[in-house]
């Protein structure tokens, strides 16, 4: 699909219907931006996605095309075409959702998309701005997502709790919610570790009591301590203390 100029000037009413975004056009467009070198790199970076389902397109390029498709096409039917085959289509889908302006419009599409996420990168680039506009509703929604059987729905909920309820608008109850998760999946545990690493740097008094095997799985505890030590915001004194708190994980 080639980029075109604006379909109508400001003086026009723009009443003509936009063409529906076609999945074949999306794939053909992304193929033109693909790099075999990046395909190899991303296949190593995202091990849960088969190499033949990765084209090799950069995230900034996908975002640029998402903006173009939003302006020049009707993307709504495309959002119903799940699952997508290529990883880049998944990221593009998330980028389209990121532009939704209201929580109410976003939520049905978000709920539909989450079960189809199968990798950490798609999950973590999914950050709809509309979520910030209804934080009370989001808090309740996150609590429900944390109980999902789907690995990446849980990860999305953890990252959302970290983004919206751990820093400026701190909700202490989310500490208990995230600590209560006892799951073996690597990318869930990594998200938990990331959450508590950020937490101990922003709210050390409240979060320090959680950094023990009495509250967290050993794998999660070690990931949190390691992540905190990697932060530039962590003092050398705290880094030394965190290193002594690591525990042996039985394999």
C-alpha positions as a Markdown table, in Angstrom:
| # | Residue | x | y | z |
|---|---|---|---|---|
| 1 | Unk | 0.0 | 0.0 | 0.0 |
| 2 | Unk | 1.5 | 3.3 | -1.1 |
| 3 | Unk | 1.1 | 6.4 | 1.0 |
| 4 | Unk | -1.2 | 9.0 | -0.5 |
| 5 | Unk | -2.1 | 12.6 | 0.3 |
| 6 | Unk | -5.0 | 13.6 | 2.5 |
| 7 | Unk | -8.3 | 12.5 | 1.1 |
| 8 | Unk | -9.9 | 15.9 | 1.5 |
| 9 | Unk | -8.9 | 19.4 | 2.4 |
| 10 | Unk | -10.2 | 21.2 | 5.5 |
| 11 | Unk | -12.7 | 23.0 | 3.3 |
| 12 | Unk | -14.4 | 19.7 | 2.3 |
| 13 | Unk | -16.7 | 17.7 | 4.5 |
| 14 | Unk | -14.8 | 14.4 | 4.1 |
| 15 | Unk | -18.1 | 12.5 | 3.9 |
| 16 | Unk | -16.8 | 9.8 | 1.7 |
| 17 | Unk | -16.3 | 6.5 | 3.5 |
| 18 | Unk | -12.7 | 5.4 | 4.0 |
| 19 | Unk | -11.6 | 2.1 | 2.4 |
| 20 | Unk | -11.5 | -0.8 | 4.8 |
| 21 | Unk | -8.0 | -1.8 | 5.9 |
| 22 | Unk | -7.2 | -5.1 | 4.1 |
| 23 | Unk | -5.1 | -7.7 | 5.9 |
| 24 | Unk | -3.4 | -8.6 | 2.6 |
| 25 | Unk | -2.4 | -5.0 | 2.1 |
| 26 | Unk | -1.0 | -4.8 | 5.6 |
| 27 | Unk | 1.2 | -7.9 | 5.1 |
| 28 | Unk | 2.4 | -6.6 | 1.7 |
| 29 | Unk | 3.2 | -3.2 | 3.2 |
| 30 | Unk | 5.1 | -4.7 | 6.1 |
| 31 | Unk | 7.0 | -7.1 | 3.7 |
| 32 | Unk | 8.4 | -4.1 | 1.9 |
| 33 | Unk | 9.9 | -2.8 | 5.1 |
| 34 | Unk | 11.3 | -6.1 | 6.2 |
| 35 | Unk | 15.0 | -6.9 | 6.8 |
| 36 | Unk | 16.3 | -10.5 | 7.0 |
| 37 | Unk | 19.0 | -9.4 | 9.5 |
| 38 | Unk | 16.3 | -7.9 | 11.8 |
| 39 | Unk | 14.2 | -11.1 | 11.3 |
| 40 | Unk | 17.1 | -13.1 | 12.7 |
| 41 | Unk | 17.7 | -10.7 | 15.6 |
| 42 | Unk | 14.0 | -10.6 | 16.6 |
| 43 | Unk | 13.7 | -14.4 | 16.4 |
| 44 | Unk | 16.4 | -14.6 | 19.0 |
| 45 | Unk | 14.9 | -11.8 | 21.1 |
| 46 | Unk | 11.4 | -13.3 | 21.0 |
| 47 | Unk | 11.8 | -17.0 | 21.4 |
| 48 | Unk | 8.0 | -17.7 | 21.8 |
| 49 | Unk | 7.4 | -16.7 | 18.2 |
| 50 | Unk | 8.5 | -19.0 | 15.3 |
| 51 | Unk | 11.0 | -17.4 | 12.9 |
| 52 | Unk | 8.8 | -17.8 | 9.9 |
| 53 | Unk | 6.1 | -15.7 | 11.6 |
| 54 | Unk | 8.6 | -12.8 | 12.0 |
| 55 | Unk | 9.1 | -10.5 | 9.0 |
| 56 | Unk | 11.8 | -8.3 | 10.4 |
| 57 | Unk | 10.3 | -4.8 | 10.7 |
| 58 | Unk | 11.3 | -2.2 | 13.3 |
| 59 | Unk | 8.8 | -1.0 | 15.9 |
| 60 | Unk | 9.1 | 2.7 | 14.8 |
| 61 | Unk | 8.3 | 1.6 | 11.3 |
| 62 | Unk | 5.2 | -0.3 | 12.5 |
| 63 | Unk | 4.1 | 2.7 | 14.5 |
| 64 | Unk | 4.5 | 5.0 | 11.4 |
| 65 | Unk | 2.3 | 2.7 | 9.3 |
| 66 | Unk | -0.3 | 2.4 | 12.1 |
| 67 | Unk | -0.7 | 6.2 | 12.0 |
| 68 | Unk | -1.0 | 6.1 | 8.3 |
| 69 | Unk | -3.6 | 3.3 | 8.3 |
| 70 | Unk | -5.6 | 5.2 | 11.0 |
| 71 | Unk | -5.7 | 8.3 | 8.8 |
| 72 | Unk | -6.3 | 6.7 | 5.5 |
| 73 | Unk | -8.4 | 3.6 | 6.2 |
| 74 | Unk | -11.2 | 2.2 | 8.3 |
| 75 | Unk | -9.3 | 0.0 | 10.7 |
| 76 | Unk | -12.3 | -1.4 | 12.7 |
| 77 | Unk | -12.9 | -4.5 | 10.6 |
| 78 | Unk | -9.2 | -5.3 | 10.7 |
| 79 | Unk | -9.3 | -5.3 | 14.5 |
| 80 | Unk | -11.8 | -8.2 | 14.3 |
| 81 | Unk | -9.5 | -10.3 | 12.2 |
| 82 | Unk | -7.8 | -12.4 | 14.9 |
| 83 | Unk | -5.5 | -14.2 | 15.1 |
| 84 | Unk | -2.9 | -12.5 | 12.9 |
| 85 | Unk | -0.1 | -14.7 | 11.5 |
| 86 | Unk | 2.9 | -12.4 | 11.6 |
| 87 | Unk | 4.3 | -10.9 | 14.8 |
| 88 | Unk | 4.4 | -7.5 | 13.1 |
| 89 | Unk | 0.7 | -7.6 | 12.6 |
| 90 | Unk | 0.3 | -8.3 | 16.3 |
| 91 | Unk | 2.3 | -5.2 | 17.1 |
| 92 | Unk | 0.4 | -3.2 | 14.6 |
| 93 | Unk | -2.9 | -4.3 | 16.1 |
| 94 | Unk | -1.6 | -3.1 | 19.5 |
| 95 | Unk | -0.5 | 0.2 | 18.1 |
| 96 | Unk | -3.9 | 0.8 | 16.6 |
| 97 | Unk | -5.5 | 0.1 | 20.1 |
| 98 | Unk | -3.0 | 2.5 | 21.7 |
| 99 | Unk | -4.6 | 5.4 | 19.9 |
| 100 | Unk | -8.1 | 4.8 | 21.2 |
| 101 | Unk | -9.3 | 7.9 | 23.1 |
| 102 | Unk | -12.0 | 6.5 | 25.4 |
| 103 | Unk | -11.8 | 3.6 | 27.8 |
| 104 | Unk | -15.3 | 2.5 | 26.9 |
| 105 | Unk | -14.5 | 2.2 | 23.2 |
| 106 | Unk | -11.1 | 0.5 | 23.9 |
| 107 | Unk | -12.1 | -2.1 | 26.4 |
| 108 | Unk | -14.0 | -4.6 | 24.1 |
| 109 | Unk | -11.2 | -4.5 | 21.5 |
| 110 | Unk | -8.6 | -4.9 | 24.2 |
| 111 | Unk | -10.4 | -7.8 | 25.9 |
| 112 | Unk | -10.7 | -9.5 | 22.4 |
| 113 | Unk | -7.0 | -9.0 | 21.7 |
| 114 | Unk | -5.3 | -10.0 | 24.9 |
| 115 | Unk | -5.9 | -13.8 | 24.6 |
| 116 | Unk | -4.1 | -13.8 | 21.3 |
| 117 | Unk | -0.8 | -12.2 | 22.6 |
| 118 | Unk | 1.9 | -14.9 | 22.7 |
| 119 | Unk | 5.1 | -12.8 | 23.3 |
| 120 | Unk | 6.5 | -10.3 | 25.8 |
| 121 | Unk | 7.2 | -7.6 | 23.1 |
| 122 | Unk | 3.7 | -7.3 | 21.8 |
| 123 | Unk | 2.4 | -7.3 | 25.4 |
| 124 | Unk | 4.8 | -4.5 | 26.5 |
| 125 | Unk | 4.2 | -2.3 | 23.5 |
| 126 | Unk | 0.5 | -2.5 | 24.2 |
| 127 | Unk | -0.1 | 0.7 | 26.2 |
| 128 | Unk | -3.4 | 2.3 | 25.3 |
| 129 | Unk | -3.6 | 6.0 | 26.5 |
| 130 | Unk | -7.3 | 5.6 | 27.2 |
| 131 | Unk | -6.5 | 3.4 | 30.2 |
| 132 | Unk | -5.3 | 6.4 | 32.2 |
| 133 | Unk | -8.7 | 8.1 | 31.8 |
| 134 | Unk | -10.6 | 5.6 | 33.9 |
| 135 | Unk | -8.3 | 4.5 | 36.6 |
| 136 | Unk | -10.9 | 3.3 | 39.1 |
| 137 | Unk | -12.4 | 1.0 | 36.4 |
| 138 | Unk | -8.9 | 0.0 | 35.3 |
| 139 | Unk | -8.0 | -1.0 | 38.8 |
| 140 | Unk | -10.9 | -3.4 | 39.0 |
| 141 | Unk | -10.2 | -4.7 | 35.5 |
| 142 | Unk | -6.6 | -5.4 | 36.4 |
| 143 | Unk | -7.6 | -7.4 | 39.4 |
| 144 | Unk | -9.7 | -9.6 | 37.1 |
| 145 | Unk | -6.9 | -9.9 | 34.5 |
| 146 | Unk | -4.5 | -11.0 | 37.2 |
| 147 | Unk | -6.6 | -14.1 | 37.7 |
| 148 | Unk | -6.6 | -15.1 | 34.0 |
| 149 | Unk | -5.3 | -18.5 | 32.9 |
| 150 | Unk | -3.5 | -16.7 | 29.9 |
| 151 | Unk | 0.1 | -15.9 | 30.6 |
| 152 | Unk | 0.3 | -12.6 | 28.7 |
| 153 | Unk | -3.0 | -11.3 | 30.0 |
| 154 | Unk | -1.5 | -11.7 | 33.5 |
| 155 | Unk | 1.7 | -10.0 | 32.3 |
| 156 | Unk | -0.3 | -7.1 | 30.8 |
| 157 | Unk | -2.1 | -6.7 | 34.1 |
| 158 | Unk | 1.1 | -6.6 | 36.1 |
| 159 | Unk | 2.7 | -4.0 | 33.8 |
| 160 | Unk | -0.5 | -1.9 | 33.9 |
| 161 | Unk | -0.5 | -2.0 | 37.7 |
| 162 | Unk | 3.1 | -0.9 | 37.6 |
| 163 | Unk | 2.4 | 1.9 | 35.1 |
| 164 | Unk | -0.7 | 3.3 | 36.7 |
| 165 | Unk | -0.8 | 2.3 | 40.4 |
| 166 | Unk | 2.8 | 1.9 | 41.6 |
| 167 | Unk | 4.4 | 5.3 | 40.9 |
| 168 | Unk | 2.4 | 8.6 | 41.0 |
| 169 | Unk | -1.0 | 7.2 | 41.9 |
| 170 | Unk | 0.2 | 4.6 | 44.3 |
| 171 | Unk | -2.4 | 2.0 | 45.4 |
| 172 | Unk | -0.8 | -0.2 | 48.1 |
| 173 | Unk | -3.3 | -3.0 | 47.5 |
| 174 | Unk | -1.7 | -3.8 | 44.2 |
| 175 | Unk | 1.4 | -5.0 | 46.2 |
| 176 | Unk | -0.7 | -7.8 | 47.7 |
| 177 | Unk | -2.2 | -8.6 | 44.3 |
| 178 | Unk | 1.1 | -9.0 | 42.5 |
| 179 | Unk | 2.8 | -10.9 | 45.4 |
| 180 | Unk | -0.1 | -13.4 | 45.5 |
| 181 | Unk | 0.6 | -14.6 | 42.0 |
| 182 | Unk | 2.3 | -18.0 | 42.2 |
| 183 | Unk | 2.9 | -19.0 | 38.6 |
| 184 | Unk | 5.8 | -20.8 | 36.8 |
| 185 | Unk | 5.8 | -18.9 | 33.5 |
| 186 | Unk | 9.0 | -17.0 | 32.9 |
| 187 | Unk | 7.5 | -13.9 | 31.5 |
| 188 | Unk | 5.0 | -13.6 | 34.3 |
| 189 | Unk | 7.8 | -14.0 | 36.9 |
| 190 | Unk | 9.9 | -11.4 | 35.0 |
| 191 | Unk | 7.0 | -8.9 | 35.1 |
| 192 | Unk | 6.6 | -9.5 | 38.8 |
| 193 | Unk | 10.3 | -8.9 | 39.4 |
| 194 | Unk | 10.1 | -5.8 | 37.3 |
| 195 | Unk | 7.1 | -4.6 | 39.3 |
| 196 | Unk | 8.8 | -5.0 | 42.7 |
| 197 | Unk | 12.1 | -3.6 | 41.5 |
| 198 | Unk | 10.3 | -0.4 | 40.5 |
| 199 | Unk | 8.2 | -0.5 | 43.7 |
| 200 | Unk | 11.2 | -0.7 | 46.0 |
| 201 | Unk | 12.8 | 2.3 | 44.3 |
| 202 | Unk | 9.6 | 4.4 | 44.4 |
| 203 | Unk | 8.2 | 3.3 | 47.7 |
| 204 | Unk | 11.0 | 1.5 | 49.7 |
| 205 | Unk | 9.2 | 1.6 | 53.1 |
| 206 | Unk | 6.1 | -0.1 | 51.7 |
| 207 | Unk | 7.8 | -2.5 | 49.4 |
| 208 | Unk | 10.8 | -3.8 | 51.3 |
| 209 | Unk | 8.6 | -6.2 | 53.5 |
| 210 | Unk | 7.6 | -7.9 | 50.3 |
| 211 | Unk | 11.2 | -8.7 | 49.3 |
| 212 | Unk | 11.4 | -12.1 | 50.9 |
| 213 | Unk | 10.6 | -15.7 | 50.1 |
| 214 | Unk | 7.7 | -15.5 | 52.6 |
| 215 | Unk | 5.9 | -13.2 | 50.1 |
| 216 | Unk | 7.5 | -14.0 | 46.7 |
| 217 | Unk | 8.6 | -17.0 | 44.8 |
| 218 | Unk | 12.4 | -17.3 | 45.0 |
| 219 | Unk | 12.7 | -16.8 | 41.2 |
| 220 | Unk | 10.6 | -13.6 | 41.4 |
| 221 | Unk | 12.6 | -12.3 | 44.4 |
| 222 | Unk | 15.9 | -12.7 | 42.7 |
| 223 | Unk | 14.6 | -11.1 | 39.5 |
| 224 | Unk | 13.3 | -8.1 | 41.5 |
| 225 | Unk | 16.6 | -7.7 | 43.4 |
| 226 | Unk | 18.6 | -8.0 | 40.1 |
| 227 | Unk | 16.4 | -5.5 | 38.3 |
| 228 | Unk | 16.7 | -3.0 | 41.1 |
| 229 | Unk | 20.5 | -3.4 | 41.1 |
| 230 | Unk | 20.6 | -2.6 | 37.4 |
| 231 | Unk | 18.7 | 0.7 | 37.9 |
| 232 | Unk | 20.7 | 3.9 | 37.9 |
| 233 | Unk | 18.4 | 5.1 | 40.6 |
| 234 | Unk | 19.6 | 2.5 | 43.0 |
| 235 | Unk | 22.3 | 3.7 | 45.4 |
| 236 | Unk | 25.5 | 1.6 | 45.8 |
| 237 | Unk | 24.6 | 1.0 | 49.4 |
| 238 | Unk | 21.2 | -0.4 | 48.4 |
| 239 | Unk | 22.8 | -2.5 | 45.6 |
| 240 | Unk | 25.1 | -4.1 | 48.1 |
| 241 | Unk | 22.2 | -4.9 | 50.4 |
| 242 | Unk | 20.1 | -6.3 | 47.6 |
| 243 | Unk | 22.8 | -8.6 | 46.5 |
| 244 | Unk | 23.0 | -10.2 | 50.0 |
| 245 | Unk | 19.2 | -10.8 | 49.9 |
| 246 | Unk | 19.3 | -13.1 | 46.9 |
| 247 | Unk | 18.4 | -16.7 | 47.5 |
| 248 | Unk | 19.3 | -20.0 | 46.0 |
| 249 | Unk | 16.7 | -21.4 | 43.6 |
| 250 | Unk | 16.3 | -25.1 | 43.5 |
| 251 | Unk | 16.1 | -26.6 | 40.0 |
